[in-house]
C-alpha cells in the first residue's frame, strides 16, 4: 500500500437519540464524508455503517470492528468520521483507539472536529472532546435514574406486568382474574409442595387456561419481590436498587420471607441428598405423604439408603424399591436413549412445523421494535426505558431467528416414522436373538451411576405410590410419570413416531407386545424388506374384534412377535367392529444375516425400496376362504366347543 496515499474507510453511525436530530441520518453523513474525501483527494475503500447503535462503552458495533480489522490488514489507512462522538463517547475507549492508530500507522480525520492524532496537542484536544461527550452521557443517565426512581415509587414498574397484575394508566394493580392463583401458589409452596408438584397440578387443572406451567415459572413467581409490594430494579446487575411498598401486595411480607426460607432449605436438602434415587418421589403407603431420606455408612464404607415417614414411623430400604422399580425402568430407558436424547428434538420440530408461526411472531416483534423506537422519538420513553425495552425485544427477535434456522435444518432431515420404528424393531429383535450381546452393547440400568439413576428418575417420574403386601413388605403400586413426558410421548405415538407396549395373552402365556399406529400396506412391505437386511423376519395378518376384546391370529405358530399395527386407517371409519392388523415376527432360531453380527447393534438400517404386487383373483379368493374358515374357528373357540383341539385354542389371543 502506498503510504503517501490516504485510503479512507468512511464510518457512519446513527444512534436512537440521533434520529430526531437534523443532519445525523446515515445518508446525510455519507454525503458529507464523500464530499470531504473528494476535496482532500482521499481514495474511498469502503463505507461502514452501524445503524441504531450507541457509542457507549460495552455496546457491540460489528461494522466498526470490521473497519478496525481492515485497517490491521492494510486495506485502508485513514478512518473518516463526521464527529469524534461517532467513534466513541468514552475516554477509556478513545485511549484504546489512539493506541490502535499508532500501532497500525493509521490516521483519523473528522469533518466537524479538527482532530489530529499525530501530535500531542491534537491528542489533548481529542481527549477533551471525548470527556465532554462522556460527561453528557453520565448527566443524562443521572437524570434518567432520578426520573425512573420517581416513576417506580408511584407504581410505574418498567417491565411486563407479572402474573397476578395488570396495568391501569401505567400503574401496576392487582388483576382480579389471576391474583388468587398467585396467592394459591405461595400457600401451596409454603405447605411443602415442590415447584414440580404445583406446576403439574396447575397443568392438570388448566389454571388460567394454560397447560404449559413449568417448574421454572413457579420458581420465578416465588422469587419475585413484587408480590409482597416491593420491586428490585437492575436485579441482574451489580447496581441494583431496592424499592419498598411501590405496588399493592398480593401476599404478606412474612409469607414471602417464609417461602424464601423454605426454598433455601429445599436447596440444601437437594444438595445433601443428591444421590437419593427417589428423592421427593415416594409416597407413604399409610398416609400418602412424601417420604424423607436417610442414609447410614457402615464400617466397610458402604452407604445404605432408606426412606422414612416420621408420622407413621415407617422405614423402607431403597434397594427394595429399586428392585421393584426394574419393571418400569426398561421403558423409561428406551424412551430416553432412543427418542429423547437423539431423535425427539428433531422430530418435534418437524411434527409441529412451527416455521410459519415463528415468522408471524418475528414480524410482530419487528413491529414492536419500530413502535418502541417511535415512542422514544416522541418522548414517551426515557432513554433508559427505551434501552431496556429494546434489549428485551432484540433478544426475542434473536431467539425467534435461531428457531427459524433450526426449523429449516430439521425440514431437510429425512427421518420418518418408519425409520425410527425400524431402528426400534432391530433393537427389539437383537434383544430376543442375542440377549447377552444386547446387554453388553446397551447401557443397562446396572451400569448407571447413582447420579445418572437419580437424574433419570427425576426427569421422568412424578410420584411412586407404595402399598403393603405379605409380612408388611412394600411394593410399588403405581408409578405416575410426569405430564411433560406423557403428553409429547402420546403426541409422537399418534403421529406414528413411537410404539407402545401392552400386555396380552398368547395361548396361556402373558407377555408384552409392541404396538404402533396405522401403516398402509406399501409401507409395511418396505419395512419388512428393510428388516430382512438383518434378520429373516416374517409377516402375517390378524384381526382385532372390538366386541370380544380379542385378537385372532390367522397364522400364529409360537413365534416371537416384533410389532403389531393396524393396516386399516380405523380413525376414518364410521363404525368399528373389527380391525385388520399386520404382524411382524421372527422365528425362535433365527440368527443375524450379517457376516459380523456385532454390526447389527451399531448399524442404522437403510430403507429398501420394494415393489408391491397386486394379488391375482384366484389368490384373493383363497385368502378370503382362509379368513372365513378362521372366523368359523374363532366362533367355535369363543363358544368353548369341547371338540376344538388345544392347538386350535392357541390361535386365540
N, C-alpha and C positions, 0 to 999 in steps of 0.2 A: 504494500500500500504506500503510495506517495505521501510522506509525512507533511509536505507543504500544502497539500490539497486538503481542505476541510470537507469531510464526508459526513453528512448530518443524519442523525436519527431524530425525527420530529416526535416529541412526546406530548400528547394532548390528553387531558383528563378533565372530567366533569364529575363533581360530587353532587349529592342530592341537594345540598344547600345552594349550589351554584346555579341550579336550573332556573331559578326565578330571577337571576341577575343577568342583565343585558351584557352581551359581549363574551360570555363564557361558554357558549354552546360549542360542541365539538366542531361543526363546520366552520364557525367563526374563528376558532383558534387555529385550525388548519390553514384557513385562507391567509391569516395574518403571518403565520410562520413561513409559509411558502413564499410570500412576498418578501420577507426579510432575507430568506436564503437566496432568492434571485438577486436582491440588492447586493448582498455580500459575496456572491459568486460561490455559494456552498452547493456541492453536489448532494442531492437528497437520495439517501439509500432506501429509507422506509419510513412510513408513518405508523406510530404505535399509539393505540387508543385504549384507555381504561374508562369505561362509562359507569357512572353511578357508584364510584368507589372513593371513599375519603382518604386523605393523605395522613391520617393519624397513625401513630405508632401501632404496629401489630396487624394492620389491615393488609391482606394479601392482594397484590397487584400483579397478576400473571403477565400482562403485556409489558409492564415496567421491568420485570425480571427477564423477559425475553430481550429487551433493549440492552440491559447490562451484559447479558451473555454475548450478544452480537458485538458489543464493544470489546469484550475479552477476546473474541475470535477475530478482531481486527477488521470486521466488516464495515464499521464506521468509527470515527474518532471524535465526534462532536455531538453532544446532546443539546438539542434546541428546544426550549420551552417558552411559553408566554410569560410566566412569572415564576419566581422561585417556589412559591407555595404550591405550584402544580406538581413539584417533585416531592416535597415534604413540608410539614409544619412542626417537625420535631427536631430539636437541637441535636439530640443523640443520633438520629438517622442522618442528619446533614453532615455530621463529622464522619460517618461511615462513607457517605458519597464522596466527600473531599478526598479521603484516603484512596477510594476506588479509582477516582480520576487520576491521582498521582501515580498509582501503581500501574495503570494501563496507558499512561501518556495520552490522556484524553482531555477534552475541554467541555465547558458548559457555556452556553450563550442564552441569555434571557432577553426577550423582546422588550418587556416593560421595565425590567430591573437591570441596572448597569452592574453586572456581576462579572468579575474576572478572578478566576480561581488560581491563576498562575503566580500571584504575588500576595504578600502578607496583608496589604491594605484591602485588596479585593476579598480575601477570605474573612477579614474582620467585618466588612460591610455585610457579607452574606450571613454571617453568624448573627448580626444584629437583626436583620430582616427575619431570619428564622425564629429568633427569640420572640419577636413581636407576634408572629403567627401563632407560636405555641402559647403565648400568654392569652391571646384571643380565644383559643380553644379552651384553655383552663377556666377563663372567666365565664365563657358560655356554659361550660359544664357545671360550674358552681351555681349559676342562675337556674339551670335546669334542675339540679338537685333540690334547690330551695323550693322551686315550684312543684316538683314531684312530691316532696315531703308534705307540702300543704294539701295537695290533692289526695294523697293516701290517707292523711288524717281525717279527711272529710268522707272517706269510704270509697274513693275512686281507685280501685285496685287495678294496676296496669297489666292485667293478664286476662286470659279467657276465664269466664265465670266458672268456678268449680261445681261439681255435682252438689245439689242442695241449695244453690244460689242462682239468682238471675240479676240482670242489670236493669235498673229503672233510673233514667236520667244519669247514666254513667256510674251510678252508685250500686254496690252490691247489696242486695236484700235477700232474705230467705225465700226460696221457691217452695210454695205450699205443696206443689205436686211431687217433690222429691226429697224435701228436708227430712221427713220422717224416716226414710230409708237410710239416710246417713246416720241419724241418731241410733237407729237399729244396729248398724254395723259396729259402732263403738260399743254398744251394750253387749252384742254377741261376742266381740273380741275380749271385752272385759270379763265375761263369764268363762273364758278359757278356750273358745273356739279359734282354730287356726285360720290364716288367710285362705287356705285351700278349702276348708270346710265352708266358710262363708261364701266364697265365690261359687262353689258347687251348689249351695243352697239357692243363691240368687239366680244362677242359670236355670235351675230346676223350676223355680217359681216365675221365671221370666220377669224379674223385677224391672220396672220402668221400660218394659218391652224389649229388654236386652237379653241375649243368650251368649254374650261374649265377655262376661265378667271374668277377670283373671286375678290370680293371686297378687300380681303387681299392682292392679287397680286398688284392691283393698288396702295394700300396704301404703300407697300414696295418700289415700284418704286418712288412714290412721296417723300418718306423719304430718299432715297439713295443719299448721297452726291457725289457719283462718277459721276453722270450725269452733275454736274457743274465742274467736273475736279478734285475734292478732294477725299480723302479717309481717313476713320477713322479705325485704327487698334485696335482690342480689344474693340469694341463698347459696348459690353455687360458686360464688366469688369469694375473694379474701376480704372484701369490703362490704359485707352485708350490714343492713340496718334493720333493727327490730322495732316495730310499731305496735303498741298495745291498744286494745279496745277501739279498733278502727271500723269494725263491722259488727252487726248484730250476731252474737254467737248462737250456734245450734246446740252445743253441749257446754257443760261447766268446765272451768279450767282444771278442777280437781279430777274429773273423769278423764280428761285428755292426758294429764300427767300420769295418772294411774295406768293408762293404756301404754304410755311410753316405758314405764317400769316393767309392765308385762312383756313388751317387745324385747327389752334388754334381757330379761330373764329367759325368754324363749330362745333368744340368740345364744346365750351362754349354754343353755341346755343342749342346743343343737350341736354346738362345737364340742361339748363334752361327750355327747352321746353319738357322734357321727358314725361310729362303727356298728350301732344297733341296726339290725336288718329291718325291723318292723317298727321303727320309731314313729309314734303317734298314729299307728295303723290298727292295733289290736283292740278289740272291744271285750270287756269283761263278760264272761258267759252268764253272770248273775244279774249285774246292774247295768250293763251295756256302756259303762264309762270307758274312756280310752285308758289303756294300761300304761303305767310308767315303767321305765327301765332301770335295771340294776346289774352290776357285774362284780364278780369276785375273781381274784387272782390266786391260784394255788402255788404251793412251794415249787412245783416243777415249771412254773412260768406260764402255764396255760390259763386263759381267761374264759370264764363261763358266764354266759349272759342269761338274764332272767327278765320276766315282765311281771309286774305286780299291780294288784288293785288294793290300795290301802284301806278302802272302805270295807270290802268283802274279805280281806285277808287271804287273797288267792295269789299264789306264785306259780308261774308257768315257765318251763325251760325253753329257751329259744330253739335249741336243736330239735325238740319235739315238734314245734311249729314248722320249722324249716323242712323237716321230713314230710310232714303233711302237705306242705306247700308245693312239693315236687309235682303234684298232679296239675298244677296251674302254670308252672314255670315254662314248660315246653312251648306253649302257645305264645307267651309273652316274649320269649327269646326269639322265636321265629319272626314275630311281628317286628321286633326291634331290629334284628340283624338284617332280615331280607327286605323289609319295607321301609321302616322309619329312618334308618341310617343311610340308606343308599338311594332308594327309588322314590320315596314319598315326596320329598321336596319338588322333584321334577314332575312327578305325576300330578300332584295337586295343582301346580301351575298350569299344566296342560288341561286338566279336568275342568278347572274353574274358568280358564281362558279369560283372565281379567283385563287384558290389554285395552279393550275399548273403554271399560270403566275407568282404568287408570288414566287414559288420555283425556277423558272428560274431567277427572279430578285435577289433572295438570292444568288444563285451560282455566278451571275455576280458581286455582291458586295463582296463576299468572294474572288473572283479572283482579284478584285480591291485592296482589303486589302493586298493580297500577293504581288501585284505589288508595292504598296507603301512601304512595308517592304524591298523588294529588292532594290528599288530606294534609300532608306536611307542607306542600307548597301554599295551600290555602290557609295555613296557620292553625289547623285543627289539632295537629300533633306537635309536641316539642321534639327537638332532635333526639332526645333520649328515648322518648316513646316510639319515635319512628325507627330508630336503630333496633330496639327490642322487638317490635312487631315485624320488621323486615327480616331480622335474623330467624324468627320462627317460620316465616313463610319460605325463606330461602332454603332452610333445612328440609321443610316439607317437599318443596319442589325437587331438591336433590334426591330425596328418598324415592319419590314417585318415578323420577327419570331412571334411577337404578332398577326399580321394579319392572319398568317397561323394557329395559335392556335384557333383564333376566327372562321375561316372557318371550322375547324374540329368540333368545338362545334355546329355551325349552321347546318352542314351537318347531325348531329344527330337529329335535330329538326323534328318533324312530321307535321309541318304546311304545308298545301297545299292550292292552290287557293280556293278549295271548303270550307275548314274550315273557312277561313276568310270571304268569301261571306255568308256562313250560319250565322255567327255571325251578319253580316250586315243585313241579312234577318230578324233575330229575333228582332233586334233594330228597324227596319222599321215597322214590324208588331206591336210591342209594342206601337209605336207612333200612329198607326191607331186605335188600340183597346183601349188603356188606355192612352189617350193624357195627362191627368192631372198627372197620376203617372209617365209617361215618363218625363215630365218636372221636377218633383220632384227628379227623380233619375239621370237625366242628368245635368251636369254643364252648365247651359244656359248662353247666352250672357249677360243677365241682372245680372248674379251672378259674372261676371268678375270684377276685379278691373280695374281702368283706366290704370294702368301699364300693366296688362295682356292683355287688349284690344289693347293697343298701340304696345306691343311686337308681338301679333298675326298678326296685320296688317303689321308691319314692316317686318316680316318674309316672308309673302306670297304675298303682294301686291307691284307691281312696281309703277304704277300711276293710278289715278282715273280721268277720263275725265268728266267734268261737262257741262251741257247745260241748256239754259233757256227754260221755258215754260210760261204759263199764268201768268200775273201780275208780270213779272220779277222774278218769283220764280225759284230756281235752283234745278235740279235733276241730278242724276247720269246717264251719257250717256253710258260709258263703263268702266269696271274695267280690267286693264291689270295686270295679275298675273306674278310673277317672273318666268323666264325661268327655274331657278334652281328647281322650284316646278313642273311646267308644264311638263317638259321633263321626270323626273322619274315617274310622275303620268301616263303619256301616256305609258311609257315602262311597268309599272306594269299592266295597263289595257290590253295591248297587250298580256302579259303573263298570263292573267286570274286572277290576284290578286285583281283587283279593278272593281267596277261598275261605270257607268256614268249615270247622269240624263239628260233627254231631254224632251222638251215639245211635247205633242201630243194631238190630239182632240179625245175624246171619246164621240160619239154622238154629242152633242152640247156643251160639257164641255171641256175646256182646262185644262190640268193637267201635272205634271211631272211624267215621268215613268223611272224606273231604268233599265238600260241595262247592260249586261255583255257579255263576249266573249263566243265563241263556247264551248258547253258541249256535250259530247256523251250521248246517251240516258241512258246508265247504270249509269253514274254519276248523271243524273237528278233523276233517281229513288232513289238513295242513299240519295240525298239531300232532296227530298220530305219526305221520311220516317224519316229522322232525324228531320226535322221541325215538324213532327207530334208527336214528344215527347212533344211539347209545344202547338201547335195550329193545328186545323183541316184544314190544307191547302189543296187546290185542284190544279189540273194541267190540262191544255188543250193546244191545238196547234193553231198556227196562221200562216199566210203566208204574207210575205212582197213582194210586186210587185215593181220591180225597175222602170219600165216604168212610172207607175202611182204615184210612191212615196207614197203608202198607205199600211197599214197593214190591213189584212182581217181576223177577228177572226171567227173561225168555231163554237165556243160555248160561246159567250160572253153574260153575263146576269148581267150587272151592278154590277160587283164585284170589290173589291179593289185589284189591281194588285200589287204584291210584286216585281216581277222581270221578265224581258223578255230576252231571249238569243237564239242565233242560235243553232239548233240541227243538222245542216249540216255544215261541215267544208268548208265554202264558199271560203276560201283562196286557196283551192286546185282545185276550179272549173275553167274550161277554160272560160266559159261564164256564166254570172249571169243574169237571168231574174226574178227569184224569189227565196226566201229563206224560208225554214220552220223554224218557231220559236217555242220555248217552253215558256209557260206562267205559272208561279206560282201565285196563287191568294188566297185570304181569303175572306169569306163572311162577310157582314156588321155586323152581330150579333154574330160573333164568340167570345169566351172567352178562356182564358188560360186553358189548360188541367191539369196544376199542381195544387196540393192541396193548396199550398201557392203561389199566383200569384206574390208576391214580388220576388220570386226566379227567375222569368223569366228575371228580369233586371240584375241579377248578375251571372247567370249560363252560362258557356260556353258549347255549345252543344257537346255531344259525338256522333260521327258519327255512324250510324246504318248500318250494313251490310245487304243487302237485295238481294234476287234473282230476276232476270229479266226474265220473261217468254215470249217465242215467241207466237205471236198470231196465232190461227189456221186459215186455209184458208178461212173459212166461215166469220170469224170476219174481216179478212183482206179485203174481197170483200165488206162487208158492210161499212167499213171505206172508201174505195175508192169511193163507190157510194155517201157517205156523202160528201166527198170532191168535187166530180163532181157537186152535187146539190149546194153546197156553191159557186162554181165557177160560175155557171149559175146565181145565185142570185146576185153575185158581178157584173156581166156584166150588169144586169138589173139596178142595183143601179147606176153604172157608166154612163149608158145611160139615167139616170133620167127618168125612166119609172114611170109614174104617178100612175100606178096600184100597185106599190110596197108600202107596208104599212110603217107607221112611225116606227113601232117596228123593221121591217126588216132593215130600214135605219140605225138603231143604231148599226148594226153589222159592219158598216164601220168605220174605224179609220182613 
